[in-house]
Protein backbone atom coordinates (compact mmCIF):
# COMPACT_ATOMS: atom_id res chain seq x y z
CA UNK A 1 0.00 0.00 0.00
CA UNK A 2 0.92 3.64 -0.32
CA UNK A 3 1.67 5.70 2.80
CA UNK A 4 2.02 9.45 2.10
CA UNK A 5 4.28 11.65 4.21
CA UNK A 6 2.87 14.08 6.70
CA UNK A 7 1.73 17.44 5.27
CA UNK A 8 4.43 20.08 4.68
CA UNK A 9 7.16 17.43 4.93
CA UNK A 10 10.33 18.13 2.92
CA UNK A 11 11.63 14.59 3.31
CA UNK A 12 11.89 13.04 -0.16
CA UNK A 13 13.17 9.64 0.90
CA UNK A 14 11.49 6.46 -0.18
CA UNK A 15 10.30 5.67 3.34
CA UNK A 16 6.92 7.04 2.35
CA UNK A 17 6.49 4.10 -0.04
CA UNK A 18 6.08 0.85 1.84
CA UNK A 19 4.97 -2.16 -0.18
CA UNK A 20 5.61 -0.30 -3.42
CA UNK A 21 8.99 1.16 -2.54
CA UNK A 22 10.89 -0.71 -5.26
CA UNK A 23 8.24 0.34 -7.80
CA UNK A 24 8.70 4.01 -6.90
CA UNK A 25 12.47 3.79 -6.75
CA UNK A 26 12.52 2.33 -10.27
CA UNK A 27 11.38 5.61 -11.80
CA UNK A 28 12.49 8.11 -9.14
CA UNK A 29 13.49 11.49 -10.66
CA UNK A 30 12.93 10.38 -14.25
CA UNK A 31 11.71 12.82 -16.89
CA UNK A 32 8.77 10.88 -18.30
CA UNK A 33 6.83 7.80 -17.11
CA UNK A 34 4.15 5.89 -19.01
CA UNK A 35 1.99 4.12 -16.43
CA UNK A 36 -0.95 1.73 -16.52
CA UNK A 37 -4.06 3.44 -15.16
CA UNK A 38 -7.30 1.67 -16.04
CA UNK A 39 -9.71 2.42 -13.21
CA UNK A 40 -10.60 4.74 -10.35
CA UNK A 41 -10.14 3.51 -6.80
CA UNK A 42 -13.93 3.52 -6.37
CA UNK A 43 -14.26 0.93 -9.15
CA UNK A 44 -12.35 -1.64 -7.10
CA UNK A 45 -14.57 -1.48 -4.02
CA UNK A 46 -17.09 -4.23 -3.21
CA UNK A 47 -19.79 -1.55 -3.23
CA UNK A 48 -19.27 -1.09 -6.98
CA UNK A 49 -21.89 -2.87 -9.11
CA UNK A 50 -19.10 -4.16 -11.38
CA UNK A 51 -16.19 -4.32 -8.96
CA UNK A 52 -12.73 -4.70 -10.47
CA UNK A 53 -11.35 -6.13 -7.25
CA UNK A 54 -8.43 -8.53 -7.97
CA UNK A 55 -8.31 -7.44 -11.61
CA UNK A 56 -4.84 -5.99 -11.25
CA UNK A 57 -3.95 -2.70 -12.94
CA UNK A 58 -3.35 0.57 -11.10
CA UNK A 59 -5.83 3.14 -9.88
CA UNK A 60 -5.70 6.76 -11.00
CA UNK A 61 -5.16 7.88 -7.41
CA UNK A 62 -2.25 5.49 -6.80
CA UNK A 63 -0.43 6.40 -10.02
CA UNK A 64 -0.67 10.15 -9.42
CA UNK A 65 0.56 9.85 -5.83
CA UNK A 66 3.43 7.46 -6.41
CA UNK A 67 4.64 9.51 -9.41
CA UNK A 68 4.44 12.75 -7.44
CA UNK A 69 6.43 11.44 -4.49
CA UNK A 70 8.96 9.89 -6.89
CA UNK A 71 9.62 13.32 -8.45
CA UNK A 72 8.43 12.31 -11.91
CA UNK A 73 8.38 15.32 -14.24
CA UNK A 74 5.91 14.08 -16.84
CA UNK A 75 3.35 11.32 -16.25
CA UNK A 76 1.51 9.80 -19.22
CA UNK A 77 -1.45 7.58 -18.34
CA UNK A 78 -2.17 4.62 -20.60
CA UNK A 79 -3.92 1.21 -20.78
CA UNK A 80 -7.28 2.93 -20.55
CA UNK A 81 -10.49 1.00 -19.99
CA UNK A 82 -11.73 0.31 -23.58
CA UNK A 83 -15.31 0.91 -22.43
CA UNK A 84 -14.59 4.58 -21.72
CA UNK A 85 -15.68 7.14 -24.31
CA UNK A 86 -13.73 10.30 -25.14
CA UNK A 87 -15.75 12.34 -22.64
CA UNK A 88 -15.04 9.75 -19.93
CA UNK A 89 -11.32 9.98 -20.67
CA UNK A 90 -11.46 13.78 -20.48
CA UNK A 91 -13.10 13.48 -17.07
CA UNK A 92 -10.49 10.98 -15.87
CA UNK A 93 -7.64 13.16 -17.09
CA UNK A 94 -9.13 16.24 -15.45
CA UNK A 95 -9.47 14.35 -12.19
CA UNK A 96 -5.86 13.14 -12.39
CA UNK A 97 -4.57 16.65 -13.04
CA UNK A 98 -6.59 18.11 -10.18
CA UNK A 99 -5.24 15.43 -7.83
CA UNK A 100 -1.68 16.30 -8.88
CA UNK A 101 -2.41 19.99 -8.20
CA UNK A 102 -3.83 19.11 -4.78
CA UNK A 103 -0.65 17.23 -3.90
CA UNK A 104 1.49 20.21 -4.89
CA UNK A 105 -0.51 22.41 -2.51
CA UNK A 106 -0.52 19.79 0.24
CA UNK A 107 3.23 19.17 0.02
CA UNK A 108 4.70 22.46 -1.20
CA UNK A 109 8.24 21.60 -0.14
CA UNK A 110 8.38 18.25 -1.86
CA UNK A 111 11.47 17.44 -3.94
CA UNK A 112 10.46 18.08 -7.54
CA UNK A 113 11.45 21.59 -8.66
CA UNK A 114 9.02 21.67 -11.58
CA UNK A 115 5.32 20.92 -11.60
CA UNK A 116 4.45 17.39 -12.66
CA UNK A 117 2.68 17.37 -16.04
CA UNK A 118 -0.08 14.77 -16.49
CA UNK A 119 -1.32 13.57 -19.89
CA UNK A 120 -3.30 10.64 -21.30
CA UNK A 121 -1.62 8.53 -23.97
CA UNK A 122 -3.25 8.24 -27.40
CA UNK A 123 -3.12 4.90 -29.19
CA UNK A 124 -0.32 4.89 -31.73
CA UNK A 125 1.23 8.09 -30.38
CA UNK A 126 4.98 8.59 -30.07
CA UNK A 127 6.49 10.90 -27.45
CA UNK A 128 10.02 12.10 -28.03
CA UNK A 129 11.96 13.54 -25.10
CA UNK A 130 14.64 16.18 -25.52
CA UNK A 131 16.91 15.68 -22.48
CA UNK A 132 18.48 19.11 -22.83
CA UNK A 133 15.26 20.74 -21.80
CA UNK A 134 15.81 19.29 -18.34
CA UNK A 135 19.55 19.22 -17.70
CA UNK A 136 22.82 20.72 -18.86
CA UNK A 137 26.17 18.94 -19.20
CA UNK A 138 26.61 19.03 -15.43
CA UNK A 139 23.17 17.50 -14.91
CA UNK A 140 21.76 20.78 -13.57
CA UNK A 141 18.17 21.59 -14.35
CA UNK A 142 17.85 24.49 -16.78
CA UNK A 143 14.12 25.20 -16.67
CA UNK A 144 12.11 25.72 -13.51
CA UNK A 145 9.04 26.85 -15.41
CA UNK A 146 6.58 24.01 -15.86
CA UNK A 147 5.08 25.50 -19.03
CA UNK A 148 8.32 26.17 -20.91
CA UNK A 149 9.91 22.82 -20.17
CA UNK A 150 7.07 21.04 -21.97
CA UNK A 151 8.48 22.18 -25.30
CA UNK A 152 10.92 19.29 -25.03
CA UNK A 153 8.16 16.73 -25.57
CA UNK A 154 6.92 16.15 -29.08
CA UNK A 155 3.86 14.05 -29.89
CA UNK A 156 3.41 12.41 -33.27
CA UNK A 157 -0.08 11.29 -34.12
CA UNK A 158 -0.88 7.76 -35.21
CA UNK A 159 1.51 4.98 -36.16
CA UNK A 160 3.82 7.11 -38.27
CA UNK A 161 7.06 5.56 -37.09
CA UNK A 162 5.56 2.19 -36.36
CA UNK A 163 4.37 1.69 -39.90
CA UNK A 164 6.64 0.50 -42.65
CA UNK A 165 6.63 1.48 -46.31
CA UNK A 166 4.97 -1.85 -47.10
CA UNK A 167 1.80 -0.88 -45.24
CA UNK A 168 -1.07 0.28 -47.38
CA UNK A 169 -4.77 1.03 -47.12
CA UNK A 170 -7.32 0.41 -49.88
CA UNK A 171 -10.42 2.63 -49.75
CA UNK A 172 -13.42 1.38 -51.73
CA UNK A 173 -16.14 4.01 -51.30
CA UNK A 174 -19.34 4.95 -53.06
CA UNK A 175 -21.17 7.12 -50.51
CA UNK A 176 -18.26 7.94 -48.20
CA UNK A 177 -15.93 10.81 -49.12
CA UNK A 178 -12.67 9.12 -50.09
CA UNK A 179 -10.74 12.40 -50.58
CA UNK A 180 -11.19 13.41 -46.95
CA UNK A 181 -10.05 10.06 -45.61
CA UNK A 182 -7.14 9.85 -48.07
CA UNK A 183 -5.88 13.27 -46.95
CA UNK A 184 -6.25 12.37 -43.26
CA UNK A 185 -4.36 9.11 -43.68
CA UNK A 186 -1.52 10.63 -45.66
CA UNK A 187 -1.14 13.59 -43.30
CA UNK A 188 -1.08 11.32 -40.25
CA UNK A 189 1.45 8.87 -41.70
CA UNK A 190 3.76 9.86 -44.53
CA UNK A 191 4.97 6.26 -44.98
CA UNK A 192 1.49 4.90 -45.70
CA UNK A 193 0.31 4.09 -49.23
CA UNK A 194 -3.37 4.96 -49.74
CA UNK A 195 -5.28 3.77 -52.81
CA UNK A 196 -8.89 4.69 -53.62
CA UNK A 197 -10.90 2.57 -56.09
CA UNK A 198 -14.58 2.23 -57.01
CA UNK A 199 -14.74 -0.34 -59.80
CA UNK A 200 -15.37 -3.86 -58.55
CA UNK A 201 -12.87 -5.31 -61.03
CA UNK A 202 -10.23 -2.76 -59.99
CA UNK A 203 -10.79 -3.47 -56.30
CA UNK A 204 -10.45 -7.24 -56.75
CA UNK A 205 -7.47 -6.92 -59.11
CA UNK A 206 -5.60 -4.53 -56.81
CA UNK A 207 -6.30 -6.65 -53.72
CA UNK A 208 -5.11 -9.83 -55.38
CA UNK A 209 -1.91 -8.21 -56.69
CA UNK A 210 -0.86 -5.84 -53.89
CA UNK A 211 -2.32 -7.38 -50.71
CA UNK A 212 -3.12 -4.08 -48.91
CA UNK A 213 -2.67 -4.04 -45.13
CA UNK A 214 -6.26 -2.87 -44.48
CA UNK A 215 -9.32 -2.63 -46.74
CA UNK A 216 -12.14 -0.17 -45.99
CA UNK A 217 -15.28 -0.33 -48.09
CA UNK A 218 -18.85 0.85 -48.17
CA UNK A 219 -21.45 -1.89 -47.94
CA UNK A 220 -23.26 -0.26 -50.86
CA UNK A 221 -20.87 0.13 -53.81
CA UNK A 222 -21.59 1.15 -57.38
CA UNK A 223 -23.23 -1.82 -59.05
CA UNK A 224 -22.57 -4.37 -56.29
CA UNK A 225 -22.52 -5.07 -52.58
CA UNK A 226 -19.35 -4.65 -50.57
CA UNK A 227 -20.24 -7.94 -48.90
CA UNK A 228 -19.72 -9.73 -52.21
CA UNK A 229 -16.21 -8.30 -52.39
CA UNK A 230 -15.60 -9.42 -48.80
CA UNK A 231 -16.64 -12.93 -49.75
CA UNK A 232 -14.31 -12.96 -52.76
CA UNK A 233 -11.37 -11.73 -50.66
CA UNK A 234 -12.00 -14.18 -47.83
CA UNK A 235 -12.56 -17.24 -50.02
CA UNK A 236 -10.47 -16.69 -53.18
CA UNK A 237 -7.28 -14.95 -52.02
CA UNK A 238 -5.52 -17.53 -49.87
CA UNK A 239 -4.14 -17.01 -46.38
CA UNK A 240 -3.77 -13.25 -46.86
CA UNK A 241 -7.44 -12.94 -47.78
CA UNK A 242 -8.51 -14.87 -44.71
CA UNK A 243 -6.55 -12.63 -42.33
CA UNK A 244 -6.53 -9.11 -43.84
CA UNK A 245 -8.51 -6.62 -41.69
CA UNK A 246 -11.74 -5.56 -43.44
CA UNK A 247 -13.69 -2.52 -42.24
CA UNK A 248 -17.18 -2.10 -43.68
CA UNK A 249 -19.30 1.04 -43.46
CA UNK A 250 -23.00 0.26 -43.15
CA UNK A 251 -25.59 2.05 -45.32
CA UNK A 252 -27.75 4.76 -43.70
CA UNK A 253 -30.68 3.50 -41.67
CA UNK A 254 -34.23 4.04 -42.89
CA UNK A 255 -36.48 5.34 -40.10
CA UNK A 256 -33.97 3.98 -37.64
CA UNK A 257 -34.16 0.47 -39.10
CA UNK A 258 -31.37 -1.48 -40.80
CA UNK A 259 -31.95 -2.34 -44.46
CA UNK A 260 -29.96 -5.59 -44.17
CA UNK A 261 -31.57 -8.80 -45.31
CA UNK A 262 -31.11 -12.08 -43.48
CA UNK A 263 -28.50 -13.05 -46.07
CA UNK A 264 -26.65 -9.77 -45.41
CA UNK A 265 -26.52 -10.54 -41.70
CA UNK A 266 -25.19 -14.02 -42.41
CA UNK A 267 -22.44 -12.63 -44.65
CA UNK A 268 -21.48 -10.01 -42.06
CA UNK A 269 -21.20 -12.70 -39.38
CA UNK A 270 -19.18 -14.95 -41.67
CA UNK A 271 -16.69 -12.49 -43.16
CA UNK A 272 -16.33 -9.68 -40.60
CA UNK A 273 -15.58 -9.28 -36.92
CA UNK A 274 -18.57 -7.65 -35.23
CA UNK A 275 -16.72 -4.45 -34.30
CA UNK A 276 -15.42 -4.08 -37.88
CA UNK A 277 -18.95 -3.43 -39.16
CA UNK A 278 -19.26 0.33 -38.63
CA UNK A 279 -22.77 1.72 -38.25
CA UNK A 280 -23.31 5.46 -38.17
CA UNK A 281 -23.30 8.10 -37.17
CA UNK A 282 -19.52 8.25 -36.98
CA UNK A 283 -16.88 10.91 -37.54
CA UNK A 284 -13.95 10.79 -40.00
CA UNK A 285 -11.65 10.90 -36.96
CA UNK A 286 -13.30 7.74 -35.62
CA UNK A 287 -12.79 5.91 -38.93
CA UNK A 288 -9.17 7.11 -39.02
CA UNK A 289 -8.62 5.69 -35.55
CA UNK A 290 -10.15 2.35 -36.52
CA UNK A 291 -7.83 2.10 -39.54
CA UNK A 292 -4.81 2.90 -37.38
CA UNK A 293 -5.85 0.27 -34.85
CA UNK A 294 -5.90 -2.33 -37.62
CA UNK A 295 -2.43 -1.25 -38.80
CA UNK A 296 -1.03 -1.40 -35.29
CA UNK A 297 -2.37 -4.90 -34.68
CA UNK A 298 -0.94 -6.43 -37.84
CA UNK A 299 2.42 -7.38 -36.25
CA UNK A 300 0.75 -8.92 -33.20
CA UNK A 301 0.42 -12.64 -32.73
CA UNK A 302 -3.14 -12.32 -31.48
CA UNK A 303 -6.21 -13.06 -33.56
CA UNK A 304 -9.74 -12.28 -32.56
CA UNK A 305 -12.16 -15.13 -33.12
CA UNK A 306 -14.54 -14.69 -36.09
CA UNK A 307 -18.24 -14.68 -35.34
CA UNK A 308 -20.23 -17.92 -35.70
CA UNK A 309 -22.44 -18.01 -38.80
CA UNK A 310 -25.54 -18.23 -36.58
CA UNK A 311 -24.46 -15.42 -34.22
CA UNK A 312 -27.81 -13.52 -34.02
CA UNK A 313 -29.70 -16.72 -33.17
CA UNK A 314 -26.96 -17.84 -30.79
CA UNK A 315 -27.11 -14.56 -28.86
CA UNK A 316 -30.90 -14.66 -28.70
CA UNK A 317 -30.79 -18.22 -27.35
CA UNK A 318 -28.19 -17.22 -24.77
CA UNK A 319 -30.29 -14.28 -23.57
CA UNK A 320 -33.33 -16.55 -23.36
CA UNK A 321 -31.62 -18.84 -20.84
CA UNK A 322 -31.58 -16.08 -18.23
CA UNK A 323 -28.14 -17.28 -17.11
CA UNK A 324 -26.21 -14.12 -18.00
CA UNK A 325 -25.44 -12.00 -14.91
CA UNK A 326 -27.30 -14.49 -12.68
CA UNK A 327 -26.20 -15.37 -9.16
CA UNK A 328 -23.60 -18.16 -8.57
CA UNK A 329 -25.15 -21.63 -8.31
CA UNK A 330 -23.69 -24.65 -6.56
CA UNK A 331 -24.80 -26.99 -9.35
CA UNK A 332 -22.33 -25.26 -11.70
CA UNK A 333 -19.66 -24.49 -9.08
CA UNK A 334 -19.54 -28.17 -8.10
CA UNK A 335 -18.55 -29.12 -11.66
CA UNK A 336 -15.76 -26.52 -11.96
CA UNK A 337 -14.36 -27.56 -8.55
CA UNK A 338 -14.26 -31.18 -9.65
CA UNK A 339 -12.70 -30.28 -13.03
CA UNK A 340 -10.03 -28.14 -11.37
CA UNK A 341 -9.07 -31.01 -9.07
CA UNK A 342 -9.35 -33.69 -11.75
CA UNK A 343 -7.02 -31.93 -14.20
CA UNK A 344 -4.78 -30.42 -11.51
CA UNK A 345 -5.08 -26.91 -12.96
CA UNK A 346 -5.33 -23.55 -11.19
CA UNK A 347 -8.48 -22.43 -13.07
CA UNK A 348 -11.72 -24.02 -14.28
CA UNK A 349 -14.59 -21.98 -15.70
CA UNK A 350 -18.08 -22.14 -17.14
CA UNK A 351 -17.89 -19.28 -19.64
CA UNK A 352 -20.82 -17.83 -21.61
CA UNK A 353 -19.83 -15.82 -24.70
CA UNK A 354 -21.98 -12.70 -24.96
CA UNK A 355 -21.96 -10.09 -27.74
CA UNK A 356 -18.85 -8.23 -26.55
CA UNK A 357 -17.70 -10.15 -23.46
CA UNK A 358 -17.30 -13.59 -21.98
CA UNK A 359 -19.10 -13.87 -18.64
CA UNK A 360 -18.33 -16.56 -16.09
CA UNK A 361 -21.33 -18.43 -14.74
CA UNK A 362 -18.90 -20.38 -12.56
CA UNK A 363 -15.31 -19.51 -11.78
CA UNK A 364 -13.00 -21.72 -9.73
CA UNK A 365 -9.52 -20.27 -9.25
CA UNK A 366 -10.20 -16.85 -10.79
CA UNK A 367 -11.52 -14.98 -7.79
CA UNK A 368 -12.99 -11.54 -8.28
CA UNK A 369 -13.18 -11.68 -12.08
CA UNK A 370 -16.69 -11.90 -13.50
CA UNK A 371 -15.95 -11.30 -17.18
CA UNK A 372 -13.36 -10.34 -19.79
CA UNK A 373 -13.65 -8.70 -23.23
CA UNK A 374 -14.70 -11.12 -25.97
CA UNK A 375 -11.65 -10.12 -28.04
CA UNK A 376 -9.45 -11.65 -25.32
CA UNK A 377 -11.48 -14.82 -24.87
CA UNK A 378 -10.11 -18.26 -25.76
CA UNK A 379 -13.71 -19.41 -25.33
CA UNK A 380 -14.73 -17.22 -28.29
CA UNK A 381 -12.58 -19.57 -30.37
CA UNK A 382 -13.86 -22.67 -28.58
CA UNK A 383 -17.49 -22.00 -29.55
CA UNK A 384 -16.54 -22.31 -33.23
CA UNK A 385 -15.72 -26.00 -32.73
CA UNK A 386 -17.93 -29.06 -32.50
CA UNK A 387 -15.56 -30.82 -30.09
CA UNK A 388 -12.76 -29.95 -27.69
CA UNK A 389 -10.64 -26.90 -28.43
CA UNK A 390 -7.14 -27.40 -27.01
CA UNK A 391 -4.19 -24.97 -26.95
CA UNK A 392 -1.15 -26.79 -25.51
CA UNK A 393 1.08 -23.67 -25.35
CA UNK A 394 -0.43 -20.26 -26.03
CA UNK A 395 2.98 -18.60 -26.36
CA UNK A 396 3.73 -20.82 -29.35
CA UNK A 397 0.33 -20.24 -30.97
CA UNK A 398 0.04 -17.38 -33.48
CA UNK A 399 -3.57 -16.80 -32.42
CA UNK A 400 -2.77 -16.19 -28.76
CA UNK A 401 0.92 -15.39 -28.14
CA UNK A 402 0.27 -11.63 -27.68
CA UNK A 403 -3.19 -11.98 -26.13
CA UNK A 404 -3.50 -9.85 -22.96
CA UNK A 405 -4.56 -12.93 -20.98
CA UNK A 406 -1.32 -14.65 -22.05
CA UNK A 407 1.22 -11.84 -21.64
CA UNK A 408 -0.57 -10.63 -18.48
CA UNK A 409 -2.64 -12.14 -15.67
CA UNK A 410 -3.69 -14.93 -15.46
CA UNK A 411 -0.79 -15.79 -17.85
CA UNK A 412 -2.61 -18.52 -19.79
CA UNK A 413 -0.30 -21.09 -21.36
CA UNK A 414 -2.61 -24.12 -21.59
CA UNK A 415 -6.32 -24.01 -22.45
CA UNK A 416 -8.82 -26.77 -23.11
CA UNK A 417 -12.49 -26.00 -23.66
CA UNK A 418 -15.59 -28.08 -24.30
CA UNK A 419 -18.23 -26.19 -26.37
CA UNK A 420 -21.53 -26.04 -24.46
CA UNK A 421 -24.47 -26.61 -26.81
CA UNK A 422 -28.20 -26.14 -26.38
CA UNK A 423 -31.20 -26.29 -28.76
CA UNK A 424 -32.00 -23.09 -30.67
CA UNK A 425 -35.07 -21.04 -29.82
CA UNK A 426 -36.90 -21.97 -33.05
CA UNK A 427 -37.31 -25.56 -31.85
CA UNK A 428 -36.22 -27.18 -35.11
CA UNK A 429 -33.78 -29.45 -33.27
CA UNK A 430 -30.60 -27.67 -34.36
CA UNK A 431 -28.17 -26.45 -31.70
CA UNK A 432 -26.09 -23.38 -30.91
CA UNK A 433 -23.03 -23.07 -28.71
CA UNK A 434 -23.39 -20.73 -25.73
CA UNK A 435 -19.90 -20.93 -24.27
CA UNK A 436 -17.52 -23.50 -22.89
CA UNK A 437 -16.43 -25.46 -19.87
CA UNK A 438 -12.70 -24.86 -19.81
CA UNK A 439 -9.62 -25.70 -17.78
CA UNK A 440 -6.61 -23.36 -17.78
CA UNK A 441 -3.01 -23.68 -16.64
CA UNK A 442 -0.08 -21.25 -16.49
CA UNK A 443 2.23 -24.03 -17.70
CA UNK A 444 2.21 -25.64 -21.17
CA UNK A 445 0.77 -29.16 -21.32
CA UNK A 446 -1.60 -31.36 -23.27
CA UNK A 447 -4.40 -33.80 -22.48
CA UNK A 448 -4.16 -37.56 -22.71
CA UNK A 449 -7.01 -39.44 -24.40
CA UNK A 450 -8.65 -40.35 -21.07
CA UNK A 451 -8.41 -36.72 -19.93
CA UNK A 452 -10.07 -35.51 -23.12
CA UNK A 453 -12.92 -37.95 -22.54
CA UNK A 454 -13.21 -36.77 -18.92
CA UNK A 455 -13.49 -33.14 -20.03
CA UNK A 456 -16.25 -34.15 -22.46
CA UNK A 457 -18.06 -35.85 -19.55
CA UNK A 458 -17.78 -32.73 -17.39
CA UNK A 459 -19.02 -30.65 -20.31
CA UNK A 460 -22.03 -32.91 -20.76
CA UNK A 461 -22.83 -32.39 -17.06
CA UNK A 462 -22.88 -28.62 -17.58
CA UNK A 463 -25.09 -29.04 -20.66
CA UNK A 464 -27.58 -31.04 -18.58
CA UNK A 465 -27.72 -28.22 -16.02
CA UNK A 466 -28.31 -25.68 -18.81
CA UNK A 467 -31.10 -27.89 -20.22
CA UNK A 468 -32.66 -28.13 -16.75
CA UNK A 469 -32.42 -24.35 -16.44
CA UNK A 470 -34.14 -23.89 -19.82
CA UNK A 471 -36.97 -26.16 -18.77
CA UNK A 472 -37.50 -24.13 -15.60
CA UNK A 473 -37.50 -20.88 -17.59
CA UNK A 474 -40.04 -22.30 -20.04
CA UNK A 475 -42.33 -23.44 -17.19
CA UNK A 476 -42.19 -20.04 -15.51
CA UNK A 477 -43.03 -18.26 -18.75
CA UNK A 478 -45.89 -20.63 -19.44
CA UNK A 479 -47.29 -19.97 -15.97
CA UNK A 480 -47.04 -16.23 -16.47
CA UNK A 481 -48.81 -16.53 -19.83
CA UNK A 482 -51.59 -18.67 -18.42
CA UNK A 483 -52.14 -16.21 -15.58
Secondary structure, DSSP 8 states (H G I E B T S, - for coil): -B----TT----SGGGBSTTHHHHHHTTT-SEEEEE--B-GGGGSTTSTT--TT----BHHHHHHHHHHTT-SEEEEES--TT--HHHHHHHHHHHHHHHHHHHHHTTT-S-SS--EEEE--TT-EEEE-GGGT--TTS------HHHHGGGEEEE-TTTTTS-TT-EEEEE-SSS-HHHHHHHHHHH-TT-EEEE---HHHHHHHHHHH--SEEEEESEETTEEHHHHHHHHHHHSHHHHHHSEEEEE----BTTB----HHHHHHHHHHS-GGGEE-SS--HHHHHHHHHHHHHHTTSS-------TTHHHHHHHHHHHT-TT----HHHHHHHHHHHHHHT-SEEEEEEE-SSEEEEEEEES-TT--EEEGGG-SHHHHTT-SS-EEES-GGG-TTTTT-HHHHSTT---EEEEEEEEEE-TT-SS-EEEEEEEEEEESS-----HHHHHHHHHHHHHHHHHHHHHHHHHHHHHHHHHH-
